[in-house]
Amino acid sequence: MYLVAVTGGIGSGKSTVSARLAHHGAEVIDLDEVAREIVQPGEPALEEIAARFGSGVLQADGTLDRAELARRAFVDEDTRRDLDRITHPRVAARIAERLTVLAADDHDDPARIVVVDHPLLIETGQAGRFDAVVAVLADAQVRLDRLVTQRGLDPDDVRARMRQQVDDQARRAAADHVVMNEGDLDGLTAEVDRLQAHLEARARGRHAAR
């Protein structure tokens, strides 16, 4: 398989890019979905989060109140690191399990593209594990406006999360491909379609060379 990471800051549109690649047949592993899985009731990570940040991060039904956790965990570098220590190893282990299963099925299509939608790729030093890294970039104000108007998020919460992420200069430096997402959806779709064709050619070329 040809392993591709899609990364970008909050509100950049990386999930839209990943979804378009999935439309072309790529297998997509969404790190945000995995992160939600490992904090479901009964999971050890949820118990550790409640112990570290207080029972107030749990809703009445025992599920995680993600907004409240964000308010408590993104206060400063120390609190964010505490959350990372609880969640990141478990997320990485769950993704590794899925990749192992996919690799075992490579006889169906050895050159197939597998995408990991990874918002914290640069922050966690994972870029070197992929055959290609795609960075989805957009101006910070554009991203803020999207999240506030389209998702109804609190501007201060968005800014706090942005401050905890690396900047686009670092993402650009680590990327093999850059997708700019400051225009309309049609333009983004066309750009991702071109990217998909390039990734497919690289994947099949590498397989043929083996």
N, C-alpha and C positions, 0 to 999 in steps of 0.2 A: 504494500500500500504506500501511497505518497501522502505523507503527513504534513498538513498545513495548519498553522496557527493564525487565527484572525483576532487581532487585538485593537483596542482603541479606548479612549477615555469615555466616561459616562456621558451618554447622549450623543455619541459620535455616529451611531448607526451601524455598528459592527454586527448586531444581530440581523439587521436587514441584509447586509452583505452575506452573512452565513446562510440565511434563508434562501437567497438567490442561488448560491452555490448548491444548496440542497435541491433546489428546483432542477438543476442540471444533473442530479444523481449523486452528489457527494453525500457521504455519511457524516452527520454533524453531531458532535458531542458539545453540549452547551454547559460551560462551567457554572453559570448561574443556576441552572437546573440541578446540577449535581450538588451545588452548595445548599440548595433548598432541601434536597433529599437527606443530607447528613445532619440536618437540624430538625427532623420530624420527631414527634413525641416517641420516646423510647430509645432514641439514639443517644449514645454517650456524649456526643458533642453538645447537645441541647442541655444536658445536665451540667456540663462544665460551664457553659455560657451563663446559665442561671446562677451557678455558684459564684462566678466571677463578677457578673454585672448586676446581680440582684433578681429576685423573683418578679420584679416589676416588668421584666422583659418578656414575661409569659402572659398570654391572654387567659381568659377564664377557662377555656377549653384545653389549656395546656400547650397550645401551639405557640410558636415564637411570634412576638410582636416586633416585626422587623424595623418599623419606624422608631420604636422606642429603643431598640438595640442600637440603631444608628446614632440616635441622640447621645447615648451613653458611651459608645465605642469609638466614635470619631471626634472625641473631645481633644485629644492630643496624641502624640506619637506613642506614648506608653500604652494607652488604652487600646489603640489600634493594633499594636504588636501583640497584646494579650489575646485579642480576638483572633489574629492571624495564627498564633501558636495553637489555638484550639482547632481551627477549621482547615487551615492549609494542608497539613499532612493527611487529613482524612479525605479531602477533596482529591489530592494528588493520587492517593491510593485507589480511590474509586475510579478515577479516569484511567489509571494504569490497568485496572481489571478489565475495563471495557476495550481498551486497545489490544490487550492480549487476546480477547475473544475475537475481535475483528481480524487480527493478524492470522489467527488460526483458520479463518474462512477465506484467505487470500487466493485459494485455488480457483475460486469463481471468477475473480478479476484481479490479478496481481498488481495492476497499475491503477486501481481505483483510488480516488481521492477521499481522504478522511480529514475532516476539518474539526479542530478544537477551537470553539469560540471562547477565548481566554482574555478577559479584561485586565488581568494582573500579570500578564506574561512577562513584561519587563521587570516589574517590581519583584517577582519571585525568581528571576534569573533562569527562566525556562526556554528562552528563545533558541538556544543551541540544540535542543532536542527535536527540532522540527526540520523537515526538508525545505520548507518555505515559510516565511513570516509575512503576513499581510497586515499593514497598519491602516486603519480607517481613521482619517483625520478631519477635524472641523474646528473652526474658531471657537474659543471658549464661550464667547457671548452667544454664538449660534446654538451651542449645545445647551447652555443655560435656558435660553428662550424655549427650546424644544421641550425640555423636561418640565418647565413650569407651565407652559400652555397646553402641551399634549398629554402630560401625565399628571399634572396637578401637584407636582412636588414643591416643597417649600424651598424658596431660593437660597436661604441660609444653609439648609441641609445639603443642597446641591453643591454650593461653594465649598462646604466643609469636606465633602467627598472628593471634589476636584483637587483640593490642596493635598490630599493624601495619596494622589496618583502622580506618576511621573508625567512630565510634560511631553508635548508632541515632538520636540526635538529629539528626545531620547527614543521615542517610538520610531521616528523616521530613521535614526541611526541604526536601529536593530532590524529594520524591515528589508525584505527583498522586493516587496511591492507596496506601493502607497496608493490608497484610494481616497480621493478628496470627496467629501460629502457635505458640500455647502450649497448645492443647487437643488434641482427638483428630482423626484423619484425616477423619472424617465432617464435622466442623465446618469444617475447612479446605476440603474439597471443596465444600461448600455456599457458602462465602464466595467461592471462586474462580469458581464457576458464575455468581454474581451479577456479579462483576467482568467476566467474559467477555461477558455480555449487555450491560453498559454500554459496554465497549470496542467491541463490534460496532456498537452504535447510534451511537457517536461516529464510527467509521470510515465508516459508510454515510451519516451526516449530512454529514460533510465532503465526501465524494465528490459527493453530490447538490447541494451548494452551489456546486460548481465550474462 
